[in-house]
Amino acid sequence: MTAPGAQAFLWVDHEGNPVSCTEKVQILRENDAELRQALQDAFDDGVLMGVAPDAMLRTFQAMLSDLKSPFQGGAQETSS
């Protein structure tokens, strides 16, 4: 099952070029669909338990803001 609009979403690499590898795009689409469903389920649960919808959204936004790139903070490892 694909989330609405997921087909139109364009993932880009570090230089801003579209990710074109079919396998990578498929994994990204699957991750997108799983995350959307998990977020929707958590949102629904919170609202059904009496949490204000805008409070749930702020919580999700804070979680996203806390994400760290695996490339931040240290030297990137390279294999030779």
VEXRO-469372 format. One record per atom (N, C-alpha, C, O): residue number from 0; atom name; x, y, z negated. Coordinates in nm, 2 decimals, m for minus. Example, Ala and Ser with C-alpha at 12.3 -4.5 7.8 and 13.67 -1.06 7.14 Angstrom:
<atoms>
+-----+-------+--------+--------+--------+
! num ! atomo !     px !     py !     pz !
+-----+-------+--------+--------+--------+
!   0 !     N !   1.32 !  m0.57 !  m0.78 !
!   0 !    CA !   1.23 !  m0.45 !  m0.78 !
!   0 !     C !   1.32 !  m0.33 !  m0.78 !
!   0 !     O !   1.42 !  m0.33 !  m0.85 !
!   1 !     N !   1.28 !  m0.22 !  m0.71 !
!   1 !    CA !   1.37 !  m0.11 !  m0.71 !
!   1 !     C !   1.29 !   0.00 !  m0.79 !
!   1 !     O !   1.34 !   0.11 !  m0.80 !
+-----+-------+--------+--------+--------+
</atoms>
This chain:
<atoms>
+-----+-------+--------+--------+--------+
! num ! atomo !     px !     py !     pz !
+-----+-------+--------+--------+--------+
!   0 !     N !   0.08 !  m0.12 !   0.00 !
!   0 !    CA !   0.00 !   0.00 !   0.00 !
!   0 !     C !   0.09 !   0.12 !   0.00 !
!   0 !     O !   0.18 !   0.13 !  m0.08 !
!   1 !     N !   0.06 !   0.21 !   0.09 !
!   1 !    CA !   0.14 !   0.33 !   0.10 !
!   1 !     C !   0.07 !   0.45 !   0.04 !
!   1 !     O !  m0.05 !   0.47 !   0.07 !
!   2 !     N !   0.13 !   0.54 !  m0.03 !
!   2 !    CA !   0.07 !   0.66 !  m0.09 !
!   2 !     C !   0.04 !   0.75 !   0.02 !
!   2 !     O !   0.11 !   0.76 !   0.12 !
!   3 !     N !  m0.07 !   0.83 !   0.01 !
!   3 !    CA !  m0.10 !   0.93 !   0.11 !
!   3 !     C !   0.01 !   1.03 !   0.12 !
!   3 !     O !   0.07 !   1.08 !   0.03 !
!   4 !     N !   0.05 !   1.05 !   0.25 !
!   4 !    CA !   0.15 !   1.15 !   0.28 !
!   4 !     C !   0.29 !   1.09 !   0.27 !
!   4 !     O !   0.39 !   1.16 !   0.31 !
!   5 !     N !   0.31 !   0.97 !   0.22 !
!   5 !    CA !   0.44 !   0.91 !   0.20 !
!   5 !     C !   0.51 !   0.89 !   0.34 !
!   5 !     O !   0.63 !   0.91 !   0.35 !
!   6 !     N !   0.43 !   0.86 !   0.44 !
!   6 !    CA !   0.49 !   0.84 !   0.57 !
!   6 !     C !   0.55 !   0.97 !   0.63 !
!   6 !     O !   0.64 !   0.97 !   0.70 !
!   7 !     N !   0.49 !   1.08 !   0.59 !
!   7 !    CA !   0.53 !   1.21 !   0.64 !
!   7 !     C !   0.65 !   1.27 !   0.57 !
!   7 !     O !   0.72 !   1.36 !   0.61 !
!   8 !     N !   0.68 !   1.21 !   0.45 !
!   8 !    CA !   0.79 !   1.27 !   0.36 !
!   8 !     C !   0.92 !   1.24 !   0.43 !
!   8 !     O !   0.95 !   1.13 !   0.48 !
!   9 !     N !   1.01 !   1.33 !   0.43 !
!   9 !    CA !   1.14 !   1.32 !   0.49 !
!   9 !     C !   1.25 !   1.33 !   0.38 !
!   9 !     O !   1.27 !   1.43 !   0.32 !
!  10 !     N !   1.33 !   1.22 !   0.37 !
!  10 !    CA !   1.44 !   1.22 !   0.27 !
!  10 !     C !   1.56 !   1.26 !   0.35 !
!  10 !     O !   1.58 !   1.22 !   0.46 !
!  11 !     N !   1.64 !   1.34 !   0.28 !
!  11 !    CA !   1.76 !   1.40 !   0.35 !
!  11 !     C !   1.88 !   1.36 !   0.26 !
!  11 !     O !   1.87 !   1.34 !   0.14 !
!  12 !     N !   2.00 !   1.35 !   0.33 !
!  12 !    CA !   2.12 !   1.32 !   0.26 !
!  12 !     C !   2.19 !   1.45 !   0.20 !
!  12 !     O !   2.13 !   1.56 !   0.21 !
!  13 !     N !   2.31 !   1.44 !   0.15 !
!  13 !    CA !   2.38 !   1.55 !   0.09 !
!  13 !     C !   2.40 !   1.67 !   0.18 !
!  13 !     O !   2.42 !   1.78 !   0.14 !
!  14 !     N !   2.41 !   1.64 !   0.31 !
!  14 !    CA !   2.43 !   1.74 !   0.41 !
!  14 !     C !   2.30 !   1.80 !   0.47 !
!  14 !     O !   2.30 !   1.88 !   0.56 !
!  15 !     N !   2.19 !   1.74 !   0.43 !
!  15 !    CA !   2.06 !   1.79 !   0.48 !
!  15 !     C !   2.01 !   1.71 !   0.60 !
!  15 !     O !   1.91 !   1.75 !   0.66 !
!  16 !     N !   2.08 !   1.61 !   0.64 !
!  16 !    CA !   2.04 !   1.53 !   0.75 !
!  16 !     C !   1.94 !   1.42 !   0.71 !
!  16 !     O !   1.95 !   1.37 !   0.60 !
!  17 !     N !   1.84 !   1.39 !   0.79 !
!  17 !    CA !   1.74 !   1.29 !   0.76 !
!  17 !     C !   1.81 !   1.15 !   0.73 !
!  17 !     O !   1.90 !   1.11 !   0.81 !
!  18 !     N !   1.76 !   1.08 !   0.63 !
!  18 !    CA !   1.81 !   0.94 !   0.61 !
!  18 !     C !   1.74 !   0.86 !   0.72 !
!  18 !     O !   1.61 !   0.86 !   0.72 !
!  19 !     N !   1.81 !   0.79 !   0.80 !
!  19 !    CA !   1.75 !   0.73 !   0.91 !
!  19 !     C !   1.76 !   0.57 !   0.91 !
!  19 !     O !   1.70 !   0.50 !   0.99 !
!  20 !     N !   1.84 !   0.52 !   0.81 !
!  20 !    CA !   1.85 !   0.38 !   0.79 !
!  20 !     C !   1.71 !   0.32 !   0.76 !
!  20 !     O !   1.65 !   0.36 !   0.66 !
!  21 !     N !   1.66 !   0.23 !   0.84 !
!  21 !    CA !   1.53 !   0.17 !   0.82 !
!  21 !     C !   1.51 !   0.11 !   0.68 !
!  21 !     O !   1.41 !   0.13 !   0.62 !
!  22 !     N !   1.61 !   0.03 !   0.64 !
!  22 !    CA !   1.61 !  m0.03 !   0.51 !
!  22 !     C !   1.60 !   0.07 !   0.39 !
!  22 !     O !   1.53 !   0.05 !   0.30 !
!  23 !     N !   1.69 !   0.17 !   0.40 !
!  23 !    CA !   1.69 !   0.27 !   0.30 !
!  23 !     C !   1.55 !   0.34 !   0.29 !
!  23 !     O !   1.50 !   0.37 !   0.18 !
!  24 !     N !   1.50 !   0.38 !   0.41 !
!  24 !    CA !   1.37 !   0.45 !   0.41 !
!  24 !     C !   1.26 !   0.36 !   0.35 !
!  24 !     O !   1.17 !   0.41 !   0.28 !
!  25 !     N !   1.26 !   0.23 !   0.38 !
!  25 !    CA !   1.16 !   0.14 !   0.33 !
!  25 !     C !   1.17 !   0.13 !   0.18 !
!  25 !     O !   1.07 !   0.14 !   0.11 !
!  26 !     N !   1.29 !   0.12 !   0.12 !
!  26 !    CA !   1.31 !   0.12 !  m0.02 !
!  26 !     C !   1.26 !   0.25 !  m0.08 !
!  26 !     O !   1.19 !   0.25 !  m0.19 !
!  27 !     N !   1.29 !   0.36 !  m0.02 !
!  27 !    CA !   1.25 !   0.49 !  m0.07 !
!  27 !     C !   1.10 !   0.50 !  m0.07 !
!  27 !     O !   1.04 !   0.56 !  m0.17 !
!  28 !     N !   1.03 !   0.45 !   0.03 !
!  28 !    CA !   0.89 !   0.45 !   0.04 !
!  28 !     C !   0.82 !   0.37 !  m0.07 !
!  28 !     O !   0.72 !   0.40 !  m0.13 !
!  29 !     N !   0.89 !   0.25 !  m0.09 !
!  29 !    CA !   0.84 !   0.16 !  m0.19 !
!  29 !     C !   0.85 !   0.22 !  m0.33 !
!  29 !     O !   0.76 !   0.21 !  m0.41 !
!  30 !     N !   0.97 !   0.28 !  m0.36 !
!  30 !    CA !   0.99 !   0.35 !  m0.48 !
!  30 !     C !   0.89 !   0.46 !  m0.50 !
!  30 !     O !   0.83 !   0.48 !  m0.61 !
!  31 !     N !   0.86 !   0.54 !  m0.40 !
!  31 !    CA !   0.77 !   0.65 !  m0.40 !
!  31 !     C !   0.63 !   0.60 !  m0.44 !
!  31 !     O !   0.56 !   0.65 !  m0.53 !
!  32 !     N !   0.58 !   0.49 !  m0.38 !
!  32 !    CA !   0.45 !   0.43 !  m0.40 !
!  32 !     C !   0.44 !   0.38 !  m0.55 !
!  32 !     O !   0.34 !   0.41 !  m0.62 !
!  33 !     N !   0.55 !   0.31 !  m0.60 !
!  33 !    CA !   0.55 !   0.26 !  m0.73 !
!  33 !     C !   0.55 !   0.37 !  m0.83 !
!  33 !     O !   0.47 !   0.37 !  m0.93 !
!  34 !     N !   0.63 !   0.48 !  m0.81 !
!  34 !    CA !   0.63 !   0.59 !  m0.90 !
!  34 !     C !   0.50 !   0.66 !  m0.91 !
!  34 !     O !   0.45 !   0.70 !  m1.01 !
!  35 !     N !   0.44 !   0.69 !  m0.79 !
!  35 !    CA !   0.31 !   0.75 !  m0.78 !
!  35 !     C !   0.21 !   0.68 !  m0.86 !
!  35 !     O !   0.13 !   0.74 !  m0.94 !
!  36 !     N !   0.20 !   0.55 !  m0.85 !
!  36 !    CA !   0.11 !   0.47 !  m0.92 !
!  36 !     C !   0.13 !   0.47 !  m1.07 !
!  36 !     O !   0.04 !   0.48 !  m1.15 !
!  37 !     N !   0.26 !   0.46 !  m1.11 !
!  37 !    CA !   0.29 !   0.46 !  m1.25 !
!  37 !     C !   0.26 !   0.60 !  m1.32 !
!  37 !     O !   0.20 !   0.60 !  m1.43 !
!  38 !     N !   0.29 !   0.70 !  m1.24 !
!  38 !    CA !   0.25 !   0.84 !  m1.29 !
!  38 !     C !   0.10 !   0.85 !  m1.30 !
!  38 !     O !   0.05 !   0.91 !  m1.40 !
!  39 !     N !   0.03 !   0.81 !  m1.20 !
!  39 !    CA !  m0.12 !   0.82 !  m1.20 !
!  39 !     C !  m0.17 !   0.74 !  m1.32 !
!  39 !     O !  m0.26 !   0.79 !  m1.39 !
!  40 !     N !  m0.12 !   0.62 !  m1.34 !
!  40 !    CA !  m0.17 !   0.54 !  m1.45 !
!  40 !     C !  m0.14 !   0.61 !  m1.59 !
!  40 !     O !  m0.23 !   0.61 !  m1.67 !
!  41 !     N !  m0.02 !   0.66 !  m1.61 !
!  41 !    CA !   0.01 !   0.73 !  m1.73 !
!  41 !     C !  m0.07 !   0.86 !  m1.75 !
!  41 !     O !  m0.12 !   0.89 !  m1.86 !
!  42 !     N !  m0.09 !   0.93 !  m1.64 !
!  42 !    CA !  m0.17 !   1.05 !  m1.64 !
!  42 !     C !  m0.32 !   1.02 !  m1.69 !
!  42 !     O !  m0.37 !   1.08 !  m1.77 !
!  43 !     N !  m0.37 !   0.92 !  m1.62 !
!  43 !    CA !  m0.51 !   0.87 !  m1.65 !
!  43 !     C !  m0.52 !   0.83 !  m1.80 !
!  43 !     O !  m0.61 !   0.87 !  m1.87 !
!  44 !     N !  m0.42 !   0.75 !  m1.85 !
!  44 !    CA !  m0.42 !   0.71 !  m1.99 !
!  44 !     C !  m0.42 !   0.83 !  m2.08 !
!  44 !     O !  m0.50 !   0.83 !  m2.18 !
!  45 !     N !  m0.33 !   0.92 !  m2.06 !
!  45 !    CA !  m0.32 !   1.04 !  m2.14 !
!  45 !     C !  m0.45 !   1.12 !  m2.15 !
!  45 !     O !  m0.50 !   1.16 !  m2.25 !
!  46 !     N !  m0.51 !   1.14 !  m2.03 !
!  46 !    CA !  m0.63 !   1.22 !  m2.02 !
!  46 !     C !  m0.75 !   1.15 !  m2.09 !
!  46 !     O !  m0.83 !   1.21 !  m2.16 !
!  47 !     N !  m0.76 !   1.02 !  m2.07 !
!  47 !    CA !  m0.86 !   0.94 !  m2.13 !
!  47 !     C !  m0.85 !   0.94 !  m2.28 !
!  47 !     O !  m0.94 !   0.92 !  m2.36 !
!  48 !     N !  m0.72 !   0.95 !  m2.33 !
!  48 !    CA !  m0.70 !   0.96 !  m2.48 !
!  48 !     C !  m0.71 !   1.10 !  m2.53 !
!  48 !     O !  m0.68 !   1.12 !  m2.65 !
!  49 !     N !  m0.75 !   1.19 !  m2.45 !
!  49 !    CA !  m0.78 !   1.33 !  m2.50 !
!  49 !     C !  m0.67 !   1.43 !  m2.48 !
!  49 !     O !  m0.68 !   1.55 !  m2.52 !
!  50 !     N !  m0.56 !   1.39 !  m2.41 !
!  50 !    CA !  m0.45 !   1.49 !  m2.38 !
!  50 !     C !  m0.50 !   1.58 !  m2.26 !
!  50 !     O !  m0.56 !   1.53 !  m2.16 !
!  51 !     N !  m0.48 !   1.71 !  m2.27 !
!  51 !    CA !  m0.52 !   1.80 !  m2.17 !
!  51 !     C !  m0.44 !   1.77 !  m2.04 !
!  51 !     O !  m0.32 !   1.74 !  m2.05 !
!  52 !     N !  m0.50 !   1.77 !  m1.92 !
!  52 !    CA !  m0.43 !   1.74 !  m1.80 !
!  52 !     C !  m0.31 !   1.83 !  m1.78 !
!  52 !     O !  m0.21 !   1.78 !  m1.73 !
!  53 !     N !  m0.32 !   1.96 !  m1.81 !
!  53 !    CA !  m0.20 !   2.04 !  m1.79 !
!  53 !     C !  m0.09 !   2.01 !  m1.88 !
!  53 !     O !   0.03 !   2.03 !  m1.85 !
!  54 !     N !  m0.12 !   1.96 !  m2.00 !
!  54 !    CA !  m0.01 !   1.91 !  m2.09 !
!  54 !     C !   0.06 !   1.79 !  m2.04 !
!  54 !     O !   0.18 !   1.77 !  m2.05 !
!  55 !     N !  m0.02 !   1.70 !  m1.98 !
!  55 !    CA !   0.04 !   1.58 !  m1.92 !
!  55 !     C !   0.13 !   1.62 !  m1.80 !
!  55 !     O !   0.24 !   1.57 !  m1.79 !
!  56 !     N !   0.09 !   1.71 !  m1.72 !
!  56 !    CA !   0.17 !   1.76 !  m1.61 !
!  56 !     C !   0.30 !   1.82 !  m1.66 !
!  56 !     O !   0.40 !   1.80 !  m1.60 !
!  57 !     N !   0.29 !   1.90 !  m1.76 !
!  57 !    CA !   0.41 !   1.97 !  m1.82 !
!  57 !     C !   0.51 !   1.86 !  m1.87 !
!  57 !     O !   0.63 !   1.87 !  m1.85 !
!  58 !     N !   0.45 !   1.76 !  m1.93 !
!  58 !    CA !   0.54 !   1.65 !  m1.98 !
!  58 !     C !   0.61 !   1.58 !  m1.86 !
!  58 !     O !   0.73 !   1.55 !  m1.87 !
!  59 !     N !   0.54 !   1.55 !  m1.75 !
!  59 !    CA !   0.60 !   1.49 !  m1.64 !
!  59 !     C !   0.71 !   1.58 !  m1.58 !
!  59 !     O !   0.81 !   1.54 !  m1.54 !
!  60 !     N !   0.67 !   1.71 !  m1.57 !
!  60 !    CA !   0.77 !   1.81 !  m1.51 !
!  60 !     C !   0.90 !   1.81 !  m1.60 !
!  60 !     O !   1.01 !   1.82 !  m1.54 !
!  61 !     N !   0.88 !   1.81 !  m1.73 !
!  61 !    CA !   1.00 !   1.81 !  m1.82 !
!  61 !     C !   1.08 !   1.68 !  m1.80 !
!  61 !     O !   1.20 !   1.69 !  m1.80 !
!  62 !     N !   1.02 !   1.57 !  m1.78 !
!  62 !    CA !   1.09 !   1.45 !  m1.75 !
!  62 !     C !   1.17 !   1.46 !  m1.62 !
!  62 !     O !   1.29 !   1.42 !  m1.62 !
!  63 !     N !   1.11 !   1.51 !  m1.52 !
!  63 !    CA !   1.18 !   1.53 !  m1.39 !
!  63 !     C !   1.30 !   1.62 !  m1.41 !
!  63 !     O !   1.40 !   1.60 !  m1.35 !
!  64 !     N !   1.28 !   1.73 !  m1.48 !
!  64 !    CA !   1.39 !   1.83 !  m1.50 !
!  64 !     C !   1.50 !   1.77 !  m1.58 !
!  64 !     O !   1.62 !   1.81 !  m1.56 !
!  65 !     N !   1.48 !   1.66 !  m1.66 !
!  65 !    CA !   1.58 !   1.60 !  m1.73 !
!  65 !     C !   1.66 !   1.50 !  m1.66 !
!  65 !     O !   1.76 !   1.45 !  m1.70 !
!  66 !     N !   1.62 !   1.46 !  m1.53 !
!  66 !    CA !   1.69 !   1.37 !  m1.46 !
!  66 !     C !   1.83 !   1.42 !  m1.42 !
!  66 !     O !   1.85 !   1.53 !  m1.39 !
!  67 !     N !   1.93 !   1.33 !  m1.43 !
!  67 !    CA !   2.07 !   1.36 !  m1.39 !
!  67 !     C !   2.11 !   1.28 !  m1.27 !
!  67 !     O !   2.08 !   1.17 !  m1.26 !
!  68 !     N !   2.18 !   1.35 !  m1.18 !
!  68 !    CA !   2.23 !   1.29 !  m1.06 !
!  68 !     C !   2.35 !   1.20 !  m1.11 !
!  68 !     O !   2.43 !   1.24 !  m1.19 !
!  69 !     N !   2.37 !   1.08 !  m1.05 !
!  69 !    CA !   2.48 !   1.00 !  m1.08 !
!  69 !     C !   2.61 !   1.06 !  m1.04 !
!  69 !     O !   2.72 !   1.02 !  m1.07 !
!  70 !     N !   2.60 !   1.17 !  m0.96 !
!  70 !    CA !   2.72 !   1.24 !  m0.90 !
!  70 !     C !   2.76 !   1.36 !  m0.98 !
!  70 !     O !   2.86 !   1.43 !  m0.95 !
!  71 !     N !   2.68 !   1.40 !  m1.08 !
!  71 !    CA !   2.71 !   1.52 !  m1.16 !
!  71 !     C !   2.80 !   1.49 !  m1.28 !
!  71 !     O !   2.79 !   1.38 !  m1.34 !
!  72 !     N !   2.88 !   1.58 !  m1.32 !
!  72 !    CA !   2.95 !   1.57 !  m1.44 !
!  72 !     C !   3.08 !   1.50 !  m1.44 !
!  72 !     O !   3.17 !   1.53 !  m1.52 !
!  73 !     N !   3.11 !   1.42 !  m1.34 !
!  73 !    CA !   3.24 !   1.35 !  m1.34 !
!  73 !     C !   3.29 !   1.33 !  m1.20 !
!  73 !     O !   3.22 !   1.36 !  m1.10 !
!  74 !     N !   3.41 !   1.29 !  m1.19 !
!  74 !    CA !   3.46 !   1.26 !  m1.05 !
!  74 !     C !   3.39 !   1.15 !  m0.99 !
!  74 !     O !   3.37 !   1.05 !  m1.06 !
!  75 !     N !   3.36 !   1.16 !  m0.87 !
!  75 !    CA !   3.30 !   1.05 !  m0.80 !
!  75 !     C !   3.40 !   0.94 !  m0.77 !
!  75 !     O !   3.51 !   0.97 !  m0.73 !
!  76 !     N !   3.36 !   0.82 !  m0.79 !
!  76 !    CA !   3.45 !   0.71 !  m0.76 !
!  76 !     C !   3.44 !   0.68 !  m0.61 !
!  76 !     O !   3.33 !   0.68 !  m0.55 !
!  77 !     N !   3.56 !   0.65 !  m0.56 !
!  77 !    CA !   3.56 !   0.62 !  m0.42 !
!  77 !     C !   3.64 !   0.49 !  m0.41 !
!  77 !     O !   3.73 !   0.46 !  m0.48 !
!  78 !     N !   3.59 !   0.40 !  m0.32 !
!  78 !    CA !   3.67 !   0.28 !  m0.29 !
!  78 !     C !   3.75 !   0.29 !  m0.17 !
!  78 !     O !   3.71 !   0.35 !  m0.07 !
!  79 !     N !   3.87 !   0.24 !  m0.18 !
!  79 !    CA !   3.96 !   0.25 !  m0.06 !
!  79 !     C !   3.99 !   0.11 !   0.00 !
!  79 !     O !   4.07 !   0.11 !   0.10 !
+-----+-------+--------+--------+--------+
</atoms>
